[in-house]
Amino acid sequence: MNASYVISSPSQIEPQHILSINDFNRSQIYQLLEQAKTWVNSTDELIAPAPLLANKTVINLLFENSTRTRSSFELAAKRLGAVVLNFNAGISSVRKGETLFDTVDNLAAMGADLFVIRHPEELAPAKVAAHLGQKAWVINAGDGCNEHPTQALLDMFTIWRYKNDFTRLSVAIVGDIKHSRVAHSDLQALTTLGVTDIRLVGPVELLPTTPLGSHVSLHQDLQKGIKDADVIIMLRIQKERMQAAALPLATDYFAQYGLTTDKLKFSKPDAIVMHPGPMNRGVEIESAVADGEQSVILRQVTFGIAVRMGLMVRLLT
């Protein structure tokens, strides 16, 4: 199991880069949620902000495929008036042997103020941040199986929007817990915000093997794992993970761990269903649930723009 799954005590220092959810204490997370709230109206629609980042340049430096994360950061930056460049690693000098540091140094020399970095190597964004110092800021948009702090923050905003008091919640995270950077960051954020009942649900091959505290329980039975839960966070199951871990076929996995309308009844009647996307319908979630009244999956997408706007303003103003 990845060592990063050990729950740590949040930092008391104001972060200069956004690299890990563990960089934030409870008060700082709530400050970010309050900031994002100013850009969402009472019907959960985005409010047009002032051009707070006019004359700033944001570069999306993504070395893994991403539609939602890249688009979310791009729209967030443009709504704030920033210039945005989407870096395509597939046609860049990286393919010619240029190092990651050389790439960011050249882009920083062109006037980049902020790098949004997704990379298959764990801690790559942190290494870039250490290399750049204060020449430009870095937001970790996902590093290997390690962390996805902005996804965690938008997930916390979504839960806060619908449930308000974290300390009274039971939250189930279902799927590939072991390899999921979303699960890792969500687990840390929920712990920091005082959730006392977190259930990690999935096949034993995809569950943590390290004790995570008395507030975290492991479940191989979906119905027991989501019983009376207030929040259910479904995770995407990657086909390559299923093959490597000798897991059941997709149809068998769905029978055991797919969230259906019948299984959803084991949770609380007002439970909300979340998913970071992209969804595998018919593998981890039934379409009737994904599109149903208890689903807040599309709200997560909307809230993600507001949260990322807040992070950019925090770093660049």
C-alpha positions as CSV (number, residue, x, y, z in Angstrom):
1,M,0.0,0.0,0.0
2,N,1.2,3.5,-0.8
3,A,2.7,5.1,2.2
4,S,0.9,8.4,1.4
5,Y,-2.3,6.8,2.7
6,V,-1.2,7.4,6.3
7,I,-3.3,10.1,7.7
8,S,-1.2,13.1,8.9
9,S,-1.8,16.1,11.0
10,P,-2.6,19.2,8.8
11,S,-0.1,22.0,8.6
12,Q,-0.5,25.2,10.5
13,I,1.5,27.1,7.8
14,E,-0.3,29.0,5.0
15,P,0.6,27.0,1.8
16,Q,2.3,28.9,-1.0
17,H,1.6,26.1,-3.5
18,I,-1.4,23.8,-3.6
19,L,0.3,20.4,-3.4
20,S,-1.5,18.3,-0.8
21,I,-4.7,18.4,1.1
22,N,-2.6,17.9,4.2
23,D,-1.2,21.4,3.7
24,F,-4.6,22.8,5.0
25,N,-6.0,22.7,8.5
26,R,-9.7,22.8,9.3
27,S,-9.9,26.5,9.4
28,Q,-8.1,27.0,6.1
29,I,-10.4,24.5,4.4
30,Y,-13.5,26.3,5.6
31,Q,-12.0,29.6,4.4
32,L,-11.6,28.1,0.9
33,L,-15.2,26.8,1.0
34,E,-16.5,30.2,2.0
35,Q,-14.5,31.8,-0.8
36,A,-16.0,29.4,-3.3
37,K,-19.5,30.0,-2.0
38,T,-19.3,33.6,-3.0
39,W,-19.3,32.5,-6.7
40,V,-22.3,30.1,-6.4
41,N,-25.8,31.5,-6.2
42,S,-28.8,30.0,-4.3
43,T,-29.7,27.7,-7.3
44,D,-26.2,26.3,-7.5
45,E,-25.3,28.3,-10.6
46,L,-21.9,30.1,-11.1
47,I,-21.9,33.9,-10.5
48,A,-19.7,35.9,-12.9
49,P,-16.7,37.3,-10.9
50,A,-14.6,40.4,-11.3
51,P,-11.5,39.9,-13.5
52,L,-9.3,39.4,-10.5
53,L,-6.6,37.7,-12.5
54,A,-6.3,40.1,-15.4
55,N,-2.8,40.1,-16.8
56,K,-2.0,36.7,-15.1
57,T,-1.0,33.7,-17.1
58,V,-2.1,30.2,-16.1
59,I,-0.6,27.1,-17.8
60,N,-2.3,23.7,-17.7
61,L,0.6,21.3,-17.8
62,L,-1.1,17.9,-18.0
63,F,1.0,14.8,-18.7
64,E,-2.1,12.5,-18.4
65,N,-5.4,12.6,-20.2
66,S,-8.0,14.7,-18.5
67,T,-11.1,16.4,-19.8
68,R,-12.9,17.5,-16.6
69,T,-9.9,18.7,-14.7
70,R,-8.3,20.6,-17.6
71,S,-11.6,22.2,-18.6
72,S,-12.5,23.1,-15.1
73,F,-9.2,24.9,-14.5
74,E,-9.3,26.6,-17.9
75,L,-12.8,27.9,-17.3
76,A,-12.0,29.0,-13.8
77,A,-9.0,30.9,-14.9
78,K,-10.8,32.5,-17.9
79,R,-13.7,33.6,-15.8
80,L,-11.2,35.5,-13.6
81,G,-9.7,37.2,-16.6
82,A,-6.4,35.2,-16.9
83,V,-4.6,34.2,-20.0
84,V,-4.7,30.3,-20.3
85,L,-2.3,28.0,-22.2
86,N,-3.1,24.3,-22.4
87,F,0.2,22.5,-22.8
88,N,0.0,19.3,-24.9
89,A,2.8,17.0,-23.7
90,G,2.2,14.7,-26.7
91,I,3.5,17.2,-29.2
92,S,5.9,19.1,-27.0
93,S,9.7,19.0,-26.6
94,V,9.2,16.5,-23.8
95,R,9.0,13.8,-26.5
96,K,12.4,15.0,-27.7
97,G,14.0,14.4,-24.3
98,E,13.4,17.8,-22.6
99,T,13.2,17.4,-18.8
100,L,10.2,18.5,-16.8
101,F,12.3,21.2,-15.1
102,D,13.5,22.6,-18.5
103,T,9.9,22.7,-19.7
104,V,8.6,24.7,-16.7
105,D,11.7,27.0,-16.7
106,N,11.1,27.9,-20.3
107,L,7.4,28.5,-19.7
108,A,8.1,30.6,-16.6
109,A,10.5,32.7,-18.7
110,M,7.6,33.4,-21.0
111,G,5.7,34.9,-18.1
112,A,3.8,32.0,-16.6
113,D,2.4,32.9,-13.1
114,L,0.7,29.6,-12.3
115,F,1.2,25.9,-13.4
116,V,-1.6,23.4,-13.0
117,I,0.3,20.1,-13.1
118,R,-1.0,16.5,-13.6
119,H,1.7,13.9,-13.8
120,P,1.9,10.1,-13.6
121,E,4.9,10.3,-11.3
122,E,4.0,10.8,-7.6
123,L,5.3,14.1,-6.1
124,A,6.2,15.5,-9.5
125,P,4.2,18.7,-8.8
126,A,6.0,19.1,-5.5
127,K,9.4,18.7,-7.2
128,V,8.5,21.4,-9.7
129,A,7.3,23.7,-6.9
130,A,10.6,23.2,-5.0
131,H,12.5,23.9,-8.3
132,L,10.6,27.1,-9.1
133,G,10.5,28.5,-5.6
134,Q,8.6,31.8,-5.9
135,K,9.1,32.3,-9.7
136,A,5.6,30.8,-10.3
137,W,3.0,28.9,-8.3
138,V,2.0,25.3,-8.7
139,I,-1.3,23.5,-8.2
140,N,-1.2,19.7,-8.0
141,A,-4.0,18.4,-10.4
142,G,-3.1,14.8,-9.6
143,D,0.2,13.0,-9.2
144,G,0.2,9.2,-9.8
145,C,-1.7,7.3,-7.1
146,N,-0.8,9.9,-4.5
147,E,-3.1,13.0,-4.3
148,H,-5.7,15.1,-6.0
149,P,-6.2,18.0,-3.5
150,T,-8.5,20.2,-5.7
151,Q,-10.8,17.3,-6.3
152,A,-11.0,16.8,-2.5
153,L,-11.7,20.4,-1.9
154,L,-14.6,20.5,-4.5
155,D,-15.9,17.2,-2.9
156,M,-15.8,18.9,0.5
157,F,-17.6,21.9,-0.9
158,T,-20.3,19.6,-2.4
159,I,-20.8,17.8,0.9
160,W,-20.8,21.0,2.9
161,R,-23.4,22.5,0.5
162,Y,-25.8,19.6,1.1
163,K,-25.0,18.4,4.6
164,N,-23.3,21.3,6.3
165,D,-22.0,19.7,9.5
166,F,-19.2,17.2,8.8
167,T,-19.0,16.0,12.4
168,R,-22.4,14.4,12.2
169,L,-21.8,12.5,8.9
170,S,-21.3,8.9,7.9
171,V,-19.4,8.8,4.6
172,A,-18.8,5.8,2.4
173,I,-16.1,5.7,-0.3
174,V,-16.5,2.8,-2.7
175,G,-14.2,1.3,-5.2
176,D,-10.4,1.2,-5.8
177,I,-9.4,2.8,-2.5
178,K,-5.8,1.5,-2.7
179,H,-4.8,3.2,-5.9
180,S,-7.1,6.2,-5.9
181,R,-5.6,9.7,-5.4
182,V,-9.1,11.0,-5.0
183,A,-9.8,8.5,-2.2
184,H,-6.5,9.4,-0.5
185,S,-7.2,13.2,-0.6
186,D,-10.9,12.8,0.3
187,L,-10.0,10.6,3.3
188,Q,-7.5,13.2,4.6
189,A,-9.9,16.1,4.1
190,L,-12.8,14.3,5.8
191,T,-10.6,13.5,8.7
192,T,-9.4,17.1,9.0
193,L,-13.0,18.3,8.9
194,G,-14.0,16.0,11.8
195,V,-15.9,13.2,10.2
196,T,-16.0,10.3,12.7
197,D,-17.5,7.6,10.5
198,I,-15.7,6.9,7.2
199,R,-16.3,3.6,5.5
200,L,-13.9,2.4,2.8
201,V,-15.7,-0.2,0.6
202,G,-14.4,-2.6,-2.0
203,P,-12.7,-5.9,-2.8
204,V,-10.0,-6.8,-0.3
205,E,-7.4,-6.4,-3.1
206,L,-8.3,-2.7,-3.5
207,L,-8.5,-1.8,0.2
208,P,-5.8,-0.3,2.4
209,T,-3.7,-2.7,4.5
210,T,-2.5,0.0,7.0
211,P,-4.6,1.0,10.0
212,L,-6.1,4.4,9.4
213,G,-7.6,5.2,12.8
214,S,-10.7,4.3,14.7
215,H,-12.9,6.6,12.6
216,V,-12.2,4.6,9.4
217,S,-13.6,1.1,8.8
218,L,-13.1,-1.3,5.9
219,H,-15.9,-3.2,4.3
220,Q,-16.0,-5.9,1.6
221,D,-19.8,-5.9,1.5
222,L,-21.3,-2.9,-0.2
223,Q,-24.7,-3.1,1.5
224,K,-23.1,-3.1,4.9
225,G,-20.6,-0.4,3.9
226,I,-23.3,2.1,2.8
227,K,-25.9,1.2,5.5
228,D,-27.3,4.5,6.9
229,A,-24.6,6.5,5.1
230,D,-25.2,10.2,4.5
231,V,-22.7,10.5,1.6
232,I,-21.6,7.9,-0.9
233,I,-18.6,8.6,-3.0
234,M,-18.2,6.1,-5.9
235,L,-14.8,5.8,-7.5
236,R,-14.0,4.8,-11.1
237,I,-12.7,1.3,-11.6
238,Q,-9.9,1.1,-14.1
239,K,-10.0,-2.0,-16.3
240,E,-6.2,-2.4,-16.1
241,R,-6.5,-2.5,-12.3
242,M,-9.1,-5.3,-12.5
243,Q,-6.9,-7.4,-14.7
244,A,-3.7,-6.8,-12.7
245,A,-5.4,-7.6,-9.4
246,A,-7.3,-10.6,-10.8
247,L,-10.6,-9.0,-9.9
248,P,-14.0,-10.2,-11.2
249,L,-15.1,-9.2,-14.7
250,A,-16.9,-5.9,-15.0
251,T,-20.3,-7.6,-14.9
252,D,-19.4,-9.5,-11.7
253,Y,-17.9,-6.4,-10.1
254,F,-21.1,-4.5,-10.8
255,A,-23.1,-7.2,-9.2
256,Q,-21.0,-7.0,-6.0
257,Y,-20.0,-3.3,-5.8
258,G,-22.1,-1.4,-8.4
259,L,-24.4,1.1,-6.9
260,T,-28.0,0.5,-8.0
261,T,-31.3,1.9,-6.9
262,D,-32.0,-1.1,-4.8
263,K,-28.7,-1.0,-3.0
264,L,-29.0,2.8,-2.5
265,K,-32.0,2.1,-0.3
266,F,-29.6,0.8,2.4
267,S,-28.2,4.3,2.8
268,K,-30.2,7.2,4.4
269,P,-33.2,8.4,2.4
270,D,-31.5,11.8,1.9
271,A,-28.0,10.4,1.1
272,I,-26.2,12.1,-1.7
273,V,-24.2,10.2,-4.4
274,M,-21.0,11.5,-5.7
275,H,-18.4,10.5,-8.3
276,P,-15.2,12.3,-9.5
277,G,-15.7,11.1,-13.1
278,P,-15.4,9.8,-15.6
279,M,-18.1,7.3,-14.8
280,N,-18.2,3.7,-16.0
281,R,-21.9,3.2,-16.2
282,G,-22.8,-0.4,-15.5
283,V,-19.5,-1.1,-13.8
284,E,-19.4,1.1,-10.6
285,I,-22.8,2.8,-10.9
286,E,-26.2,2.3,-12.5
287,S,-27.4,5.0,-14.8
288,A,-30.7,5.3,-12.8
289,V,-28.5,6.3,-9.8
290,A,-26.1,8.5,-11.7
291,D,-28.9,10.5,-13.2
292,G,-31.3,10.2,-10.2
293,E,-32.5,12.7,-7.6
294,Q,-29.9,11.8,-5.0
295,S,-27.0,12.2,-7.5
296,V,-25.0,15.5,-7.1
297,I,-22.4,14.4,-9.7
298,L,-23.0,17.3,-12.1
299,R,-23.1,19.7,-9.1
300,Q,-19.6,18.6,-8.3
301,V,-18.5,19.7,-11.7
302,T,-20.0,23.1,-11.3
303,F,-18.7,23.6,-7.8
304,G,-15.2,22.5,-9.0
305,I,-14.9,25.7,-11.1
306,A,-15.8,27.9,-8.1
307,V,-13.3,26.1,-5.8
308,R,-10.5,26.3,-8.3
309,M,-11.3,30.0,-8.8
310,G,-10.8,30.4,-5.1
311,L,-7.5,28.6,-5.2
312,M,-6.2,30.7,-8.1
313,V,-7.2,33.9,-6.4
314,R,-5.5,32.7,-3.2
315,L,-2.2,32.2,-5.0
316,L,-2.1,35.1,-7.5
317,T,-3.6,38.1,-5.6
